[in-house]
Structures are given as C-alpha cells and as structure tokens.
Amino acid sequence: MKFVVAIIKPFKLDDVREALSGVGLRGLTVSEVKGFGRQKGHTELYRGTEYRADLLPKIKVEAALDDDRVEEAIEAICQAAHTGKVGDGKIFVLPLEQSVRIRTDETGKAAL
C-alpha cells in the first residue's frame, strides 16, 4: 500500500477529484494549506501599503492506495493539475504500513 500526497493549485481541486474518481479512487482527504517553492510568493497591495505574500494558498490531496493503483493515480493527478506554469504542484508517494477501518476492524487492503 502507498500513501499519495499531492500539493496543487486551489482552482484545480475539482479537476483532480474528478480525475481520481475516474480511475476508481473511493476516498481522499483534502486540506487547505500554504507554502512556497519555486513560485516564491508575490507582492500585494493592502490599504496603500505593498507587502510580500511569501506563503501561497495550496490544496493538499491525500489518498491511501493499493500498490497497483499508484501509477494511474499519479497520471490522473498530473493531467488534471497541469497548467504549464510555475506552482502546478508536487506529488509525493510514501509507503503505507497499515490501514484499519475503524467501523469494521478490517485491516490492510480491505480497509482501503
């Protein structure tokens, strides 16, 4: 099992969610986060004063997947989140040692 984490632009969330549903993903977790990378933030104007917004709003999408579903999920996220501009995001894949469905006590792949 793997744990896939994708950091994407906020306006791409619906596209990514639909793409993951299209490849059979049954559940995911979405969080509003802030961060920076190569995009480096931007300058904004507030009440006549210019200031630097270093941490930009992003969306973090997390999903637990069976090993054989990871590549198609990555491809779906890449296609749906792609704009071709700096700040499109990143995908991280981590090993997932255990999963437990609390309601039924199912474990491993059955709990996904």
Backbone as a ProteinNet text record, in pm:
[ID]
protein_1_A
[PRIMARY]
MKFVVAIIKPFKLDDVREALSGVGLRGLTVSEVKGFGRQKGHTELYRGTEYRADLLPKIKVEAALDDDRVEEAIEAICQAAHTGKVGDGKIFVLPLEQSVRIRTDETGKAAL
[TERTIARY]
84.6	0	88.5	35.3	107.2	15.4	77.9	8.7	53.5	-39.3	-7.1	-52.1	40.7	12.7	40.9	-56.7	-38.9	-66.3	22.3	4.4	-27.4	-144	-190.5	-242.7	-267.3	-329.4	-476.4	-528.2	-666.4	-771.9	-758.7	-862.4	-861	-762.4	-753.6	-814.2	-865.3	-916.5	-1027.9	-1128	-1239.3	-1192.3	-1099.5	-1046.2	-972.7	-891.6	-815.3	-909.4	-1008	-1103.9	-1178.4	-1222.9	-1293.2	-1201.3	-1076.2	-981.4	-953.5	-940.2	-915.4	-1039.3	-1156.5	-1278.5	-1285.9	-1239.6	-1239.9	-1150	-1047.7	-959.6	-995.8	-1112.1	-1163.3	-1123.8	-1069.5	-1035.4	-1163.8	-1175.9	-1300.8	-1303.4	-1189.1	-1188.9	-1059.6	-1066.4	-947	-971	-864	-869.9	-813.7	-880.4	-838.7	-818.4	-706.3	-675.9	-632.6	-672.1	-620.4	-489.1	-382.4	-250.5	-187.3	-75	3.1	146.6	215.1	353.8	418.6	545.5	615.6	719	757.6	861.3	925	931.5	988.9	902.6	775.9	684.3	721.1	776.5	833	737.5	610.3	517.1	500.5	434.5	409.2	389.1	387.3	367.5	221.1	164	25.1	17.4	-94.6	-118.9	-233.7	-212.7	-316.9	-320.4	-432.9	-451.4	-336.2	-297.7	-194.3	-52.1	-35.4	98.9	128.4	244	284.1	348.6	312	375.1	393.5	483.3	517.1	439.2	368	296.4	383	464	558.8	493.3	391.7	323.9	196.2	191.6	77.6	-23	-151.8	-253	-240.6	-247.6	-241.7	-345.6	-366.3	-453.8	-370.1	-385.9	-318.7	-423.6	-400.2	-488.6	-413.2	-475.5	-411.5	-500.5	-437.1	-513.1	-427.2	-489.4	-424.6	-465.1	-365.5	-391.9	-322	-380.1	-313.9	-198.7	-90.9	28.6	-1.4	-90.9	-116.5	-200.8	-247.7	-328.4	-248.9	-126.2	-49.6	-16.3	35.7	77.8	-38	-153.9	-267.2	-318.4	-307.6	-347.4	-252.5	-123.1	-24.8	-50.7	-73.7	-101.7	-228	-331.7	-457.7	-436.2	-360.9	-333.8	-253.2	-148.6	-64.3	-144.3	-228.3	-307.2	-409	-471.9	-577.3	-521	-404.5	-349.8	-257.1	-223.1	-124.6	-178.4	-101.4	-129.1	-9.6	106.8	228.8	299.3	248.1	307.6	372.8	465.1	530.5	423.7	437.1	341.4	233.8	246.1	147.1	139.6	250.5	247.1	344.4	328.8	415.3	331	383.1	321.3	427.3	391.9	481	414.9	492.3	441.2	521	449.5	512.4	462.3	546.4	497.8	394.9	293.8	188.7	190.5	228.7	247.3	117.3	18.7	-104.3	-221	-337.6	-461.2	-567.2	-654.9	-760.8	-890	-994.6	-1127.3	-1186.7	-1205.7	-1248.6	-1384.2	-1477.8	-1613.3	-1617	-1537.8	-1546.7	-1424.8	-1319.6	-1192.9	-1119.3	-1160.7	-1087.2	-948.4	-848.8	-713.4	-653.6	-541.1	-469.1	-549.7	-534.4	-602.1	-753.8	-808.5	-954.4	-1006.3	-921	-962.1	-958	-897.4	-889.8	-1024.1
-117.9	0	123.3	230.4	357.2	470.2	576.5	698	806.2	858.6	958	1094.4	1190.9	1328.2	1418.4	1498.3	1592.1	1733.4	1824.6	1966.2	2033.3	2096.1	2151.2	2293.5	2360.4	2492.6	2477	2569	2555.5	2541.6	2613.1	2607.8	2477.2	2390.5	2262.4	2147.5	2175.6	2069.7	1988.6	2052	1977.7	1888.4	1939.4	1859.4	1736.2	1754.8	1643	1541.8	1589.5	1499	1415.5	1479.1	1406.5	1305.2	1343.6	1253.5	1131.7	1152.6	1040	950.7	1009	928.2	845.1	902.6	833.8	711.7	707.9	590	497.1	521.8	429.7	456.7	573	605.9	627.4	561.2	565.9	672.4	724.9	826.9	905	1028.6	1109.9	1215.3	1276	1382.8	1508.5	1621.3	1748.3	1848.7	1920.7	2024.2	2151.7	2265.5	2393.2	2418.7	2440.9	2463.2	2585.8	2628	2737.4	2691.3	2740.8	2703.8	2781.9	2750.8	2813.6	2716.9	2740.1	2663.2	2755	2711.8	2796.9	2918.3	2910.5	3020.3	3144.3	3127.1	3230.8	3336.5	3322	3421.1	3536.4	3641	3756.4	3880.1	3995.9	4122	4163.5	4208	4253.5	4393.6	4457.8	4591.9	4585.5	4635.1	4637.3	4775.9	4845.3	4980.7	5073.4	5064.4	5153.2	5112	5001.5	4954.9	4825	4819.9	4699.5	4601.8	4476.1	4374.7	4246.2	4163.4	4038.2	3922.7	3847	3727.2	3606.4	3560.7	3452.3	3314.8	3295.9	3166.5	3173.6	3092.9	3095	2986.4	3012.4	2910.2	2793.7	2673.5	2549.8	2453.9	2345.3	2238.2	2111.6	2042.1	1913.8	1803.4	1712.2	1598.6	1473.5	1393.7	1272.7	1152	1040.6	918.8	797.1	695.5	566.6	475.1	412.1	331.6	196.9	100.9	-26.2	-0.9	-74.8	-53.2	-49.1	-133.2	-140.7	-24.1	64.3	180.2	311	307.7	430.9	501.6	429.9	494	561.2	496.2	559.5	679.3	675.9	791.5	908.6	880.9	986.1	1047.9	965	1014.1	1100.1	1056.2	1131.7	1267.9	1271.3	1398.3	1491.1	1437.4	1519.6	1581.3	1502.4	1554.2	1658.1	1633.3	1723.5	1852.7	1848.3	1965.2	2049	1999.7	2066	2195.6	2304.3	2429.5	2470.4	2413.9	2450.3	2570	2618.8	2734.9	2693.4	2776.9	2752.4	2745	2647.9	2634.7	2531.4	2451.6	2347	2246.3	2223.4	2137.1	2022.8	1934	1817.4	1699.8	1580.1	1457.4	1380.1	1331.9	1250.5	1115.6	1009.2	874	814.6	774	718.9	577.1	492.2	358.6	368.5	282.5	279.6	141	135	6.4	-61.4	16.1	-45	49.2	-6.9	70.7	-10.3	60.5	-4.6	72.6	3.8	65.9	51.6	162.1	162.1	95	121.8	68.4	-83.9	-148.2	-292.3	-369.5	-300	-359.9	-429.1	-403.4	-455.6	-391.4	-466.3	-413.5	-433.3	-367	-380.8	-329.9	-396.4	-355.8	-352.6	-441.4	-445.3	-317	-246.4	-124.1	-2.8	-16.5	97.3	117.3
0	0	0	-57.2	-64.4	-18.4	30.1	68.2	-28.6	-107.5	-208.9	-158.8	-164.6	-123	-242.4	-281.2	-391.8	-342.2	-376.4	-345.9	-479.5	-488.5	-616	-598	-711.2	-707.5	-668.2	-587.9	-539.2	-648.6	-758.5	-861.5	-940.7	-915.7	-984.5	-903.8	-784.8	-697.7	-762.7	-819.4	-878.8	-993.2	-1074.4	-1184.5	-1132.8	-1028.5	-971	-906.4	-833.6	-768.9	-872	-978.2	-1084.2	-1153.5	-1175.8	-1240.7	-1153.2	-1022.9	-932.3	-920.8	-921.8	-922.5	-1049.7	-1158.9	-1286.7	-1293.4	-1207.6	-1204.1	-1088.3	-1027	-926.4	-782.9	-754.7	-615.6	-537.6	-422.4	-345.6	-237.8	-199.2	-94.9	-93.8	-47.7	-33.1	73	117.1	215.6	151.9	174.4	116.3	229.3	223.4	322.6	252.2	307.4	259.3	332.7	257.7	316.3	252.5	306.3	248.5	236.5	134.3	117.9	6	-18.2	-128.4	-182.6	-303	-370.4	-470.9	-593.4	-698.1	-727.6	-692.6	-719.4	-637.9	-521.3	-435.5	-382.4	-399	-346.6	-444.2	-396.7	-481.9	-395.3	-458.8	-388.3	-400.4	-288.7	-287.6	-228.9	-251.4	-200.1	-99.8	21.9	124.1	186.1	170.7	224.1	186.1	59.6	8.3	40.5	115.3	150.3	77	17.2	-54.9	43.3	32.9	118.1	38.9	86.6	18.6	81.8	-1	44.7	7.3	102.5	75.1	74.6	154.7	161.7	79.5	-24.1	-116.2	-81.4	-103.1	-75	-172.4	-119.3	-196.7	-140.9	-211.4	-165	-153.7	-41.2	-22.8	-34.2	-128	-150.9	-106.4	-20.1	32.1	5	-33.1	-58.9	-28.9	29.6	51.4	-63.6	-126	-244.6	-237.9	-306.1	-328.1	-426	-414.3	-496.1	-645.8	-693	-836.7	-889.5	-803.3	-845	-846.2	-793.6	-772.8	-904	-1001.3	-1125.9	-1198.9	-1203.4	-1270.9	-1192.4	-1060	-979.2	-1003.8	-1010.8	-1038.3	-1175.3	-1273.8	-1408.6	-1411.1	-1341	-1335.1	-1269.6	-1160.7	-1092	-1182.4	-1244.6	-1332.4	-1446.3	-1509.5	-1621.2	-1575.4	-1462.5	-1415	-1355.5	-1292.7	-1223.2	-1310.8	-1427.2	-1513.3	-1574.5	-1557.9	-1627.7	-1712.6	-1682.7	-1752.4	-1692.6	-1580.9	-1515.5	-1384.1	-1337.2	-1208.9	-1100.7	-1009.3	-899.8	-923.5	-1031.7	-1057.9	-943.9	-874.9	-757.6	-760.9	-664.4	-648	-600.9	-627.5	-578.1	-502.7	-385.3	-303.5	-280.1	-289.1	-265.2	-149.8	-45.1	73.7	98	156.4	191.2	303.7	296.7	398	462	586.6	653.7	692.9	735	786.1	766	746.6	745.9	819.4	889.8	967.2	946.1	907.5	900.2	1039.8	1107.1	1246.7	1264.1	1174.7	1187.7	1186.9	1098.8	1082.1	1129.1	1170.2	1209.5	1094.3	968.7	854.3	852.8	806.6	801.7	662.3	638.7	511.9	394.2	279.3	155.6	170.7	251.7	271.3	335.3	409.4	476.1	385.3	268.9	177.2	111.4
[MASK]
++++++++++++++++++++++++++++++++++++++++++++++++++++++++++++++++++++++++++++++++++++++++++++++++++++++++++++++++

